[in-house]
Amino acid sequence: MSTYFKNLKTYIACAFLFCSVYTSAQTELDAIMMNKQQLCIGPMYNYASWDQYWEGTLKRKNLNLGTVTTQSVMLGGNYGINDNLNILVMAPYVWTEASAGTLAGMSGVQDISAWVKWRAIRKDYGKSKLSVFALGGISVPLTDYVVDFLPLSIGLGSTNLSARAMVDYQYKKLSVTGSASYMLRSNTTIDRTSYYDTEMHLTNKVDMPDAMQFQLRAGFRGKYLLAEALLTNWTTLGGFDITRNNMPFPSNRMNSTMAGFNLKYTIPSYTHLALLGGANYTIAGRNVGQSVSINAGIFYAFYVGKNHKSQN
């Protein structure tokens, strides 16, 4: 049975985490910070599907899978230790399905992710602002889900350590943000005692290649409306291609370039509440599905243990 993987976009995001598909609520991928003692929390919904994928560099369909769909609901929160130091935590519930064939979808709680986000530099130059950020993150599986059933498994099962550098420039209400991150991934465990990738391994431990993510985002950052265009690249530093008419494997090389947009609208009459939305499309890839994803959410921001008249 030919390739099985849709979740790849979701995993990248979550371990990122979710991140490539996580919209512009205050996250580890944007330049927005919460104020001291301010908490922003809320749910996000993501839907992604594909019916074509890259088997190595060959783009193809698989009639035994049809359209593969991954959906998730994630609860995320961001707390301001101070104006320049934030802590972010998020965890998704994921479920998958294929429209054709006999493979059953899977569901369950995936990985919890936590980030520390530090604005190291902030300089004002007239109507311009320049900020530099340093971030560190970790993601850990919350349940013992099945890893070796791509594309219908809900995660890759590795513990990930991430480091990110980010630069943001804003002129009046126009902004450009660039970031680069490195992800160190632990081994993952599969439910068999041996496997073959490019050679035979008599073990259930799979050595996961590390990965890098690059993102460029640009757009409008107003008092109530934030609108950004996104270009995101995910590159696996190693791994191997899916062989012809074979199923994918957790340690495959999984590369993708995605284009999309994010929207965030804060309700003027009730500024504690923000509505979020966005979409992404995979424009190029290797051993990943050419997916279209959409996401939406609602976040509530408030101060903890202290009265404030305004919020960031």
Secondary structure as GFF3:
##gff-version 3
##sequence-region A 1 312
A	DSSP	alpha_helix	7	14	.	.	.	ID=ss1
A	DSSP	three_ten_helix	19	21	.	.	.	ID=ss2
A	DSSP	beta_strand	38	50	.	.	.	ID=ss3
A	DSSP	beta_strand	52	55	.	.	.	ID=ss4
A	DSSP	beta_strand	58	61	.	.	.	ID=ss5
A	DSSP	beta_strand	68	82	.	.	.	ID=ss6
A	DSSP	beta_strand	85	98	.	.	.	ID=ss7
A	DSSP	beta_strand	107	109	.	.	.	ID=ss8
A	DSSP	beta_strand	111	125	.	.	.	ID=ss9
A	DSSP	beta_strand	128	141	.	.	.	ID=ss10
A	DSSP	beta_strand	160	171	.	.	.	ID=ss11
A	DSSP	beta_strand	174	185	.	.	.	ID=ss12
A	DSSP	beta_strand	188	189	.	.	.	ID=ss13
A	DSSP	beta_strand	195	196	.	.	.	ID=ss14
A	DSSP	beta_strand	200	201	.	.	.	ID=ss15
A	DSSP	beta_strand	205	206	.	.	.	ID=ss16
A	DSSP	beta_strand	211	221	.	.	.	ID=ss17
A	DSSP	beta_strand	225	236	.	.	.	ID=ss18
A	DSSP	beta_strand	255	266	.	.	.	ID=ss19
A	DSSP	beta_strand	273	286	.	.	.	ID=ss20
A	DSSP	beta_strand	292	303	.	.	.	ID=ss21
###
